[in-house]
Amino acid sequence: MTSDAYLDELYFHWLYSLVGSVKSKNPGRTYWSLCDRLHRTTFTWFVPNDDNRIEDGKELRLEFLDGVYDQELNMSWMDLECSILEMMIALSRRASFETGEAPDTWFWIMLENLNLRTYSDKVYARSMDKNVSDILDTVNQRSYGSDGQGGLFPLRYSKHDQRKTELWYQWAAYVLEHDTSLETLE
């Protein structure tokens, strides 16, 4: 049986491969440090139905185990909390299914909306970790604006308080506001 730390490292590399270039050696184009921070941060929920985002995130573990990892598993690893990285990747996949846009495109849209896309490995430093942590706390605590500004799906014209709206409906409002034309989002 392998250690949970080793398994988690393999899993993190697999998750990163879903949204980032694992072949690039250019630190201006890699986001290992940022994605590691997303992976080390637990996604918390308190708005009804956001627990579905957790279950979707945890489903990625089954896919990883089925397709990549074939060794004996300590089942407690499956019960670990869902990370923000897992939640975002799973949400990106759902968004992709609905729109036909690639999952990694949705992932990067969410990072852009959080003002995290500038944190490539070239500029990410431990001194910036506090700022990233604050942004992730804002997402988890729903302390962003009622229009979603500071969250995953900011709106220009919000009909409902986005802090009290489940993430899936926030995403739907975001897509409707952008006329489902994702070309303007990139």
Secondary structure, 3 states (H helix, E strand, C coil): CCCHHHHHHHHHHHHHHHHCCCCCCCCCCCCHHHHHHHHCCECCCCCCCCHHHHHHHHHHHHHHHHHCCCCCCCHHHHHCCCEHHHHHHHHHHHHHHHHCCCHHHHHHHHHHHCCCCCCCCCCCCHHHHHHHHHHHHHHHHCCCCCCCCCCCCCCCCCCCCHHHCCHHHHHHHHHHHCCCCHHHCC
